[in-house]
């Protein structure tokens, strides 16, 4: 199965249909498999009033989210634009209204963000739609994930209908904190397809995740690091994102088993790097070869170095000049 690369536009469209279309183009040109947004209805995600919200001011966050809200027709326009560029469209959804809208677009999957891994009521609502669900597991213990997977299984979401993404919910995430072997833990514990929601700044973690069995990779991208918004600064700009996709595809290719162990490039190297068997001096016909008569040197010839035991002690059928190759077909047993 080829790795499905999700180009995570998230909220980096900044409430602009035109910017979203630019993001669609970046994702398509990079060779991603789908472009994914966040359809957030502010009042369904945040309660009203003043309250502590980490190092953010909650009113500032709500203002950004309201700026980013689009009409259903605007989302339809973005979706149609993505499809016209040859890339699938989907979104993370956070409430019933967003879910209804996304399902009307016939998406290839519905994404559940890490913040909603334990939102069982909403998970059941999404599960009832019968579509593939991709669930990020950031901020979750194995026990949290077990509870969610069990709840979804009761709703019929299991097997190929569920993808679990390993995720570290830090923005950005340091490479040494990515705990990538958890990809294998998810696969062995739940038997689903697994992937990696990558919040690091480079491509190394994604390539390792693919080597460990991830078949889905999600990565934030943007048109410009300097745009105002919550995710632009830790997202990849177009050229870097294209390189990211190429690195994943190259990793996939490297992991493909080959029927023939030695390919043409390696066979070429072998011809000059391996040794063949030659005579070290002029020898007459009938001479019985000893180790002193043999030179084992580059390049390889039709009598490779591992045939030394078939050569020593045999007689030459014809004379050989110094440094000529010893051919097995030109030897005869001495009976010694």
C-alpha positions in Angstrom: 0.0 0.0 0.0 1.4 3.4 -1.0 1.7 6.0 1.8 -1.2 8.4 1.8 0.2 11.9 2.4 -2.2 14.4 3.8 -1.3 18.0 3.1 -2.6 19.6 6.3 -3.8 23.1 5.3 -5.6 23.3 8.6 -6.6 26.9 9.3 -3.8 28.3 7.2 -6.3 29.6 4.6 -6.8 32.6 7.1 -10.5 32.8 6.1 -9.7 33.5 2.5 -11.0 31.3 -0.4 -8.2 32.6 -2.7 -5.5 31.6 -0.2 -7.2 28.2 0.2 -7.0 27.8 -3.6 -3.3 28.6 -3.4 -2.8 26.0 -0.8 -4.7 23.5 -3.0 -2.2 24.2 -5.7 0.8 23.8 -3.4 -0.5 20.4 -2.2 -1.3 19.1 -5.7 2.0 20.3 -7.1 4.0 18.6 -4.3 2.3 15.3 -5.0 0.3 14.9 -1.8 -2.7 12.6 -2.0 -5.2 14.8 -0.2 -5.5 18.3 1.1 -7.2 18.7 4.5 -8.6 21.7 6.2 -10.1 22.4 9.6 -13.8 23.3 9.5 -14.3 25.0 12.8 -17.5 26.7 14.0 -16.2 28.9 16.8 -19.2 28.8 19.1 -19.4 25.0 19.0 -15.8 24.6 20.0 -15.2 27.3 22.7 -17.5 28.2 25.5 -18.3 32.0 25.9 -16.8 34.2 28.6 -13.3 34.9 29.9 -11.1 32.1 31.1 -7.5 31.0 31.2 -6.4 29.4 28.0 -2.7 28.6 28.4 -0.5 31.4 27.1 -3.2 32.6 24.8 -5.9 35.2 25.4 -9.1 33.3 24.7 -10.7 36.3 23.0 -7.8 36.6 20.6 -8.3 32.9 19.7 -12.0 33.2 19.2 -11.4 36.3 17.0 -9.0 34.3 14.8 -11.4 31.4 14.6 -14.3 33.7 13.6 -12.2 35.3 11.0 -11.6 31.9 9.5 -15.2 30.8 9.3 -16.5 30.4 5.7 -20.0 29.8 4.3 -21.0 26.4 2.9 -20.8 27.8 -0.6 -17.2 29.0 0.0 -16.2 25.6 1.3 -17.8 24.0 -1.8 -15.8 26.3 -4.0 -12.6 25.3 -2.2 -13.5 21.6 -2.5 -14.3 21.9 -6.2 -11.0 23.7 -6.8 -9.0 21.0 -5.1 -10.7 18.3 -7.2 -10.0 20.3 -10.4 -6.3 20.2 -9.5 -6.4 16.5 -9.1 -6.2 16.3 -5.3 -8.8 14.9 -2.9 -10.4 17.2 -0.3 -11.3 16.5 3.3 -11.3 18.2 6.7 -11.1 17.8 10.4 -14.5 18.5 11.9 -15.4 19.5 15.4 -19.2 19.6 15.5 -22.4 18.4 13.9 -22.7 21.3 11.5 -19.1 20.8 10.2 -19.7 17.0 9.9 -22.9 17.5 7.9 -21.1 19.9 5.5 -18.1 17.7 5.0 -20.2 14.6 4.4 -22.1 16.5 1.7 -18.7 16.7 -0.2 -18.3 12.9 -0.2 -14.8 13.0 1.4 -12.4 10.0 1.3 -12.1 10.2 5.1 -13.2 12.2 8.1 -10.4 13.4 10.3 -10.8 13.6 14.1 -8.3 15.8 15.8 -6.4 14.7 18.9 -8.5 17.1 21.0 -11.5 14.9 20.3 -10.1 11.5 20.8 -12.1 11.2 24.0 -15.2 13.0 22.8 -17.3 9.8 22.6 -20.6 11.5 21.8 -19.1 13.2 18.8 -17.1 10.1 17.8 -20.3 8.0 17.7 -22.0 10.7 15.6 -19.2 10.6 13.1 -19.1 6.8 13.1 -22.8 6.7 12.2 -21.8 8.2 8.8 -20.1 4.9 7.9 -17.0 6.6 6.4 -13.3 6.0 7.0 -12.2 7.8 10.1 -8.7 9.0 10.8 -8.1 9.6 14.5 -5.1 11.4 15.8 -3.8 10.2 19.2 -1.9 13.2 20.5 -2.2 13.9 24.3 -3.5 10.3 24.8 -2.3 7.3 26.8 -2.6 3.8 25.4 -5.5 3.4 27.7 -7.3 6.4 26.2 -6.8 5.0 22.8 -8.1 1.6 23.8 -11.3 3.1 25.1 -11.8 5.1 21.9 -11.1 2.1 19.6 -13.4 -0.1 21.6 -16.2 2.5 21.4 -15.7 2.9 17.6 -15.7 -0.9 17.1 -19.2 -1.0 18.7 -20.3 1.4 16.0 -18.8 -0.7 13.3 -15.7 1.4 12.7 -12.8 -1.0 12.7 -10.5 -2.8 10.2 -10.0 -0.7 7.1 -12.5 1.9 8.3 -10.2 3.2 11.0 -6.7 4.8 10.8 -4.8 5.8 14.0 -2.2 8.5 13.7 0.6 8.7 16.2 0.9 12.3 17.2 2.8 14.5 19.6 0.7 17.6 20.3 3.6 20.1 20.6 4.0 22.8 18.0 6.7 22.3 16.9 7.7 18.9 18.2 11.4 18.2 18.8 12.7 15.2 16.8 13.9 13.5 20.0 10.4 13.7 21.5 8.5 12.0 18.7 8.5 8.5 20.3 8.2 7.0 16.8 8.2 3.4 17.9 4.7 4.1 19.1 3.7 3.6 15.5 4.5 -0.1 15.9 2.7 -0.2 19.2 -0.5 1.1 17.6 -0.3 -1.4 14.8 0.3 -4.4 17.0 -2.2 -3.3 19.7 -5.1 -2.5 17.4 -4.5 -4.1 14.0 -5.6 -1.0 12.1 -3.8 1.1 9.5 -1.5 3.5 11.3 0.2 6.7 10.5 2.0 9.8 11.8 0.8 13.3 12.3 4.1 15.1 12.0 4.6 18.3 14.0 8.4 18.4 13.6 10.1 20.9 11.4 11.9 18.5 9.2 11.3 15.3 7.2 13.4 12.8 9.1 10.6 11.7 11.5 8.2 11.0 8.7 10.7 8.9 6.8 11.4 6.8 10.0 7.7 6.5 10.6 7.2 5.1 7.1 10.0 2.6 7.8 8.3 1.6 10.9 5.0 0.8 9.1 3.1 4.1 8.9 0.9 4.2 5.8 -0.5 7.7 6.4 1.5 10.8 7.0 0.0 14.2 7.8 2.0 17.4 7.6 1.1 21.1 8.1 2.1 23.4 5.2 1.6 27.0 4.3 2.3 29.5 1.5 4.3 31.8 3.8 5.7 31.4 7.3 5.2 35.1 8.0 1.4 35.1 7.6 -0.7 35.8 10.7 -2.3 32.8 12.2 -1.9 29.9 14.7 -0.1 27.3 12.5 1.9 29.1 9.9 5.2 29.3 11.8 5.6 25.6 12.3 4.2 24.6 8.8 6.3 23.9 5.7 6.6 26.4 2.9 5.9 25.1 -0.7 9.5 24.1 -1.7 10.2 22.4 1.6 6.8 20.6 1.5 7.5 19.3 -2.0 10.9 18.0 -0.8 9.1 16.4 2.2 6.8 14.5 -0.2 9.8 13.4 -2.3 11.6 12.1 0.7 8.7 10.0 1.7 8.3 8.6 -1.8 12.0 7.8 -1.8 11.7 6.1 1.5 8.8 4.0 0.2 10.9 3.0 -2.8 13.8 2.0 -0.6 11.6 -0.3 1.4 10.2 -2.1 -1.6 11.5 -5.7 -1.6 13.5 -6.6 -4.7 13.4 -10.1 -6.3 16.9 -9.7 -7.5 19.3 -8.7 -4.7 21.9 -7.1 -6.9 20.6 -4.5 -9.3 22.4 -3.0 -12.3 24.1 -0.2 -10.4 25.5 -2.6 -7.8 26.5 -5.2 -10.4 28.5 -2.5 -12.1 30.3 -1.7 -8.8 30.8 -5.4 -8.2 32.6 -5.9 -11.5 35.4 -3.5 -10.5 35.4 -3.9 -6.7 35.3 -7.7 -6.4 38.4 -9.8 -7.2 39.1 -12.5 -9.8 41.7 -15.3 -10.0 44.8 -14.6 -12.2 48.2 -16.2 -12.6 51.0 -14.2 -11.0 53.7 -15.2 -13.6 54.2 -16.9 -17.0 53.2 -20.6 -16.6 53.5 -23.5 -19.1 50.8 -26.0 -20.1 50.6 -28.8 -17.6 51.8 -26.7 -14.7 50.1 -27.6 -11.4 48.9 -24.5 -9.8 50.0 -23.5 -6.3 49.1 -20.6 -4.1 52.3 -18.9 -5.2 51.1 -19.1 -8.8 47.9 -17.3 -8.0 47.0 -13.6 -7.9 43.6 -12.7 -6.4 43.0 -9.1 -7.6 40.6 -6.7 -9.0 38.7 -6.6 -11.3 36.4 -9.6 -11.0 36.5 -12.1 -13.8 34.7 -15.3 -14.6 36.6 -17.1 -11.9 35.8 -15.2 -8.7 37.9 -15.3 -5.6 35.7 -17.9 -3.9 36.7 -20.5 -6.5 40.2 -20.6 -5.1 39.8 -24.2 -3.8 38.8 -25.3 -7.3 41.9 -23.8 -8.8 44.8 -24.7 -6.5 46.2 -28.2 -7.3 44.8 -28.3 -10.9 46.9 -28.4 -14.0 46.8 -25.9 -16.8 45.5 -27.2 -20.2 47.4 -24.4 -22.0 50.1 -21.9 -21.1 49.1 -18.6 -19.4 51.0 -15.3 -19.4 51.4 -13.3 -16.2 48.2 -11.7 -15.0 45.9 -13.7 -17.4 42.7 -14.9 -15.8 42.5 -18.5 -14.8 39.4 -20.2 -16.4 38.0 -23.3 -14.8 37.3 -24.7 -18.2 41.0 -24.7 -19.0 42.0 -26.8 -15.9 42.3 -30.5 -15.5 42.5 -32.5 -12.3 45.9 -33.9 -11.4 44.6 -36.9 -9.4 46.7 -35.8 -6.5 
